[in-house]
């Protein structure tokens, strides 16, 4: 009898272990299914609302809704960050602009930061006067928010003679939340940074040196330009270097993010903070091909120039080399349409 009771006790214990294990596995499977569904919902939120026409490099139109069965050709993205903070009087100026080219065949990437104060001449933009590069997204958005991505991408494709495939916009608040969700960043702050502006709530206070920064501080780090509290001012070139430093670390952290629970909050932020002109089906194809698209090495190119108020005038050689790197082996001639010295 004792042996029978002992056997039954072991059986109950084994049953309990199996039950608990099954619950854990079942919960994980349910959460994985939930996360997969959430991922698709996120893609629907950030994707283009409907199929539209997009410009190619020579200005003709091709449907952006074509299905990409196999990712083989190099892709170029215009990455931008805009200021939609409350109290900023509705400004949508693009404080951060980058051209990012990835070649899935060579597993190489190229990033060129576009200075926000680079001049785009009137005859090239089709407007009455010249404007800074960061002006155009807000201009097109205020005309028609549904075509703003297409119009902005079309303009920069023409100006730089670079085949820009897609445009991505993230707002500052979403960027701040994303950094906080990832636990902040450890960065080397290259200078003391002090600036306050009560009109839009800006309050930058960073000390030089390596330190752990939260989302707001990382945003302050890449946005800092001038000071009204005694610290040295920062050039557009220095800002661009910080942008590229943060982008590189952000990509590293996202690609090494472990655990499905870690992705839940990230997906919420991405869905509410990022917009693209990529149709949902094509966006799904790109994400499925991520391993092929992910560059093993990334070349960061800085555009140097001289300040000639109110514009930054870049060195012709630097601009030509940057555009050449972005074009890769397309064989297109260099005929940039921005002001150079």
Beta strands, then each sheet from edge to edge (+ up, - down):
strand 1: 53-55
strand 2: 61-63
strand 3: 75-82
strand 4: 94-103
strand 5: 108-113
strand 6: 119-120
strand 7: 131-132
strand 8: 166-171
strand 9: 185-189
strand 10: 193-197
strand 11: 202-206
strand 12: 209-213
strand 13: 274-276
strand 14: 297-301
strand 15: 305-308
strand 16: 311-314
sheet 1: 1+ 2-
sheet 2: 13+ 8- 3- 4+ 5- 14-
sheet 3: 6+ 7-
sheet 4: 9+ 12-
sheet 5: 10+ 11-
sheet 6: 15+ 16-
end
